[in-house]
Amino acid sequence: MAGPRERPYREFASRRAGMEFAMDGGLWLHRHVWKGRPMAHLVSTDRERLLAYGRTVGLPPARLQYKPLKDPRTGVRREAWHWDLVGPFLPPPLAP
């Protein structure tokens, strides 16, 4: 497993770069605010990598959500999944 400063996912300033990373099977952490609360989606086309992450942090597999997404490079819709990360499941940002 990743060390204290290494995370099994990546964050990107560019939404498109994050989406491309997720389309290639990486774990993309996309932070945002929902109804005034900080949250994030952890997105990937690699369902097994997402489930492995969920096991390490205690997320029940039934909470993994299926949502096909368009690959921004091709416009083709692909199978993808995401975790909604809120509260104790929302990882803190890395210090600069």
Backbone as JSON, one array per atom type, in Angstrom:
{
  "sequence": "MAGPRERPYREFASRRAGMEFAMDGGLWLHRHVWKGRPMAHLVSTDRERLLAYGRTVGLPPARLQYKPLKDPRTGVRREAWHWDLVGPFLPPPLAP",
  "N": [[0.85, -1.19, 0.0], [0.32, 2.33, -0.37], [2.62, 4.78, 0.92], [2.74, 7.25, 3.67], [2.77, 9.81, 2.4], [2.21, 9.11, -0.12], [-0.44, 8.52, -2.25], [-3.11, 6.34, -3.26], [-4.49, 7.38, -5.32], [-4.92, 10.11, -7.67], [-5.01, 13.69, -7.88], [-6.13, 16.38, -9.92], [-5.62, 19.61, -11.38], [-6.92, 20.2, -13.68], [-10.02, 19.23, -14.89], [-10.42, 17.71, -17.2], [-7.9, 16.43, -17.52], [-7.94, 14.81, -15.24], [-10.15, 13.2, -15.85], [-9.21, 11.86, -18.14], [-7.12, 10.4, -16.99], [-8.62, 8.74, -15.27], [-10.04, 7.34, -17.23], [-8.04, 5.8, -18.24], [-7.78, 3.92, -16.33], [-6.77, 4.75, -13.9], [-7.07, 6.0, -10.49], [-8.97, 8.7, -9.92], [-9.3, 11.46, -7.9], [-11.78, 13.67, -7.41], [-12.49, 16.63, -6.14], [-15.17, 18.53, -4.7], [-17.94, 20.67, -3.79], [-20.96, 19.88, -2.24], [-24.19, 20.75, -1.65], [-23.24, 22.61, 0.19], [-21.37, 21.14, 1.59], [-18.11, 19.75, 1.85], [-16.94, 17.32, -0.44], [-15.96, 14.42, -2.36], [-15.53, 12.71, -5.46], [-14.33, 9.55, -6.21], [-13.06, 8.29, -8.97], [-13.03, 5.89, -11.66], [-12.33, 3.71, -14.46], [-11.61, 1.26, -13.75], [-12.96, -1.03, -11.99], [-12.18, -2.96, -10.08], [-9.88, -1.82, -8.9], [-11.05, 0.35, -7.6], [-12.73, -1.02, -5.79], [-10.75, -2.29, -4.25], [-9.54, -0.04, -3.06], [-11.74, 0.8, -1.56], [-11.98, -1.33, 0.27], [-9.67, -0.9, 1.81], [-10.28, 1.42, 3.22], [-12.66, 0.94, 4.45], [-15.13, 1.12, 3.09], [-18.32, -0.03, 2.19], [-18.91, -2.42, -0.38], [-21.41, -2.19, -1.67], [-21.88, 0.51, -1.84], [-20.47, 1.46, -4.0], [-20.78, 3.17, -7.01], [-22.17, 2.85, -10.23], [-21.58, 4.49, -13.23], [-21.62, 5.24, -16.45], [-19.25, 7.07, -18.38], [-18.25, 9.68, -20.65], [-15.39, 9.4, -22.6], [-13.13, 11.95, -22.8], [-11.33, 12.17, -24.87], [-12.23, 10.74, -27.03], [-14.98, 10.84, -27.14], [-16.53, 8.64, -26.76], [-18.75, 6.75, -24.82], [-17.97, 5.12, -21.79], [-17.75, 2.31, -19.55], [-17.78, 3.1, -16.13], [-17.05, 3.75, -12.69], [-17.71, 5.08, -9.39], [-16.85, 6.24, -6.1], [-18.66, 7.99, -3.62], [-17.24, 10.24, -1.57], [-17.42, 11.38, 1.6], [-17.49, 13.17, 4.74], [-15.9, 11.19, 7.2], [-14.71, 9.62, 5.27], [-13.64, 11.25, 3.39], [-10.61, 12.13, 2.15], [-8.0, 14.16, 3.57], [-6.64, 17.11, 2.0], [-3.4, 16.97, 0.41], [-0.62, 18.4, 2.02], [1.09, 21.27, 0.81]],
  "CA": [[0.0, 0.0, 0.0], [1.07, 3.59, -0.48], [3.14, 5.36, 2.15], [1.95, 8.35, 4.21], [2.62, 10.91, 1.45], [1.78, 8.55, -1.4], [-1.86, 8.17, -2.24], [-3.42, 5.42, -4.35], [-5.23, 8.14, -6.32], [-4.32, 11.4, -8.03], [-5.88, 14.85, -8.06], [-5.68, 17.2, -11.04], [-6.21, 20.94, -11.48], [-7.76, 20.15, -14.87], [-11.0, 18.15, -14.87], [-10.17, 16.86, -18.36], [-6.74, 15.58, -17.22], [-8.4, 13.8, -14.3], [-11.02, 12.26, -16.55], [-8.36, 11.01, -18.98], [-6.43, 9.49, -16.08], [-9.61, 7.74, -14.86], [-10.37, 6.51, -18.4], [-6.92, 4.87, -18.41], [-7.8, 2.97, -15.21], [-6.26, 5.33, -12.66], [-8.05, 6.49, -9.51], [-9.0, 10.17, -9.93], [-10.07, 12.08, -6.83], [-12.34, 14.94, -7.88], [-13.1, 17.32, -4.99], [-16.14, 19.58, -4.94], [-18.84, 20.96, -2.67], [-22.34, 19.48, -2.52], [-25.09, 21.29, -0.62], [-22.43, 23.3, 1.18], [-20.45, 20.22, 2.29], [-17.04, 19.23, 1.0], [-17.0, 15.9, -0.78], [-15.18, 14.08, -3.54], [-15.79, 11.45, -6.17], [-13.15, 8.79, -6.6], [-13.58, 7.81, -10.25], [-12.15, 5.07, -12.49], [-12.91, 2.64, -15.28], [-11.12, 0.01, -13.16], [-13.82, -1.32, -10.84], [-11.44, -3.7, -9.06], [-9.02, -0.87, -8.14], [-11.93, 1.1, -6.7], [-13.13, -1.9, -4.7], [-9.58, -2.47, -3.38], [-9.44, 1.17, -2.25], [-12.85, 0.76, -0.59], [-11.64, -2.27, 1.35], [-8.64, -0.34, 2.7], [-10.82, 2.5, 4.05], [-13.89, 0.51, 5.09], [-16.35, 1.42, 2.34], [-19.0, -1.26, 1.77], [-18.99, -2.53, -1.84], [-22.73, -1.77, -2.16], [-21.88, 1.97, -2.05], [-19.81, 1.8, -5.25], [-21.81, 3.55, -7.97], [-21.89, 2.67, -11.66], [-22.03, 5.6, -14.06], [-20.82, 5.36, -17.66], [-18.78, 8.43, -18.66], [-17.64, 9.88, -21.97], [-13.95, 9.63, -22.67], [-13.01, 13.26, -23.47], [-10.45, 12.07, -26.04], [-12.91, 10.08, -28.16], [-16.42, 11.06, -27.09], [-17.18, 7.35, -26.57], [-19.15, 6.47, -23.44], [-17.31, 3.93, -21.27], [-18.14, 1.89, -18.2], [-16.99, 3.74, -15.08], [-17.62, 3.66, -11.34], [-17.15, 6.06, -8.45], [-17.24, 6.31, -4.7], [-18.92, 9.3, -3.03], [-16.44, 10.33, -0.34], [-17.84, 12.48, 2.47], [-17.22, 12.96, 6.16], [-14.63, 10.53, 7.54], [-14.13, 8.96, 4.1], [-13.03, 12.27, 2.53], [-9.22, 12.3, 2.57], [-7.56, 15.56, 3.63], [-5.71, 17.46, 0.9], [-1.97, 16.89, 0.72], [0.0, 19.69, 2.31], [2.03, 21.63, -0.28]],
  "C": [[0.88, 1.24, 0.0], [1.5, 4.08, 0.9], [2.33, 6.58, 2.57], [1.77, 9.52, 3.23], [2.22, 10.42, 0.07], [0.32, 8.15, -1.27], [-2.13, 7.22, -3.4], [-4.21, 6.09, -5.47], [-4.46, 9.41, -6.65], [-5.4, 12.45, -8.13], [-5.28, 15.7, -9.17], [-6.35, 18.57, -10.98], [-7.2, 20.98, -12.64], [-8.71, 18.96, -14.78], [-10.75, 17.18, -16.03], [-8.99, 15.91, -18.1], [-7.13, 14.48, -16.24], [-9.26, 12.75, -14.96], [-10.21, 11.33, -17.45], [-7.62, 9.98, -18.14], [-7.39, 8.37, -15.64], [-9.97, 6.81, -16.01], [-9.26, 5.49, -18.67], [-6.8, 3.9, -17.24], [-7.21, 3.49, -13.91], [-7.4, 5.73, -11.74], [-7.93, 8.01, -9.44], [-9.88, 10.66, -8.8], [-10.47, 13.47, -7.29], [-13.1, 15.6, -6.73], [-14.11, 18.36, -5.47], [-16.99, 19.79, -3.69], [-20.25, 20.6, -3.1], [-23.2, 19.91, -1.36], [-24.31, 21.9, 0.53], [-21.43, 22.43, 1.92], [-19.35, 19.76, 1.35], [-17.22, 17.73, 0.77], [-16.09, 15.66, -1.96], [-15.77, 12.83, -4.17], [-14.43, 10.83, -6.44], [-13.59, 7.95, -7.8], [-12.55, 6.95, -10.97], [-12.97, 4.16, -13.4], [-12.49, 1.27, -14.74], [-11.88, -0.26, -11.86], [-13.06, -2.03, -9.72], [-10.51, -2.8, -8.25], [-9.86, -0.06, -7.17], [-12.37, 0.23, -5.52], [-11.97, -2.14, -3.73], [-9.39, -1.24, -2.48], [-10.53, 1.14, -1.16], [-12.56, -0.18, 0.57], [-10.65, -1.65, 2.32], [-9.19, 0.75, 3.62], [-12.16, 2.16, 4.69], [-15.18, 0.89, 4.39], [-17.03, 0.11, 1.93], [-19.16, -1.29, 0.25], [-20.32, -2.06, -2.42], [-22.8, -0.26, -2.42], [-21.17, 2.39, -3.33], [-20.89, 2.04, -6.31], [-21.32, 3.4, -9.4], [-22.43, 3.86, -12.42], [-21.13, 5.69, -15.29], [-20.48, 6.83, -17.93], [-18.18, 8.5, -20.05], [-16.15, 10.12, -21.82], [-13.75, 10.94, -23.43], [-12.13, 13.21, -24.72], [-11.19, 11.55, -27.26], [-14.4, 10.39, -28.24], [-17.22, 9.78, -26.88], [-17.5, 7.15, -25.09], [-18.56, 5.13, -23.01], [-17.86, 3.58, -19.9], [-17.21, 2.57, -17.2], [-17.77, 3.63, -13.77], [-17.04, 4.77, -10.49], [-17.67, 5.8, -7.03], [-17.61, 7.77, -4.41], [-18.17, 9.32, -1.71], [-16.85, 11.58, 0.42], [-17.45, 12.15, 3.9], [-15.9, 12.26, 6.39], [-13.97, 9.82, 6.35], [-13.46, 9.95, 3.15], [-11.59, 12.5, 2.99], [-8.84, 13.78, 2.61], [-6.64, 15.85, 2.42], [-4.26, 17.29, 1.36], [-1.45, 18.29, 1.01], [0.99, 19.99, 1.19], [3.48, 21.38, 0.09]]
}
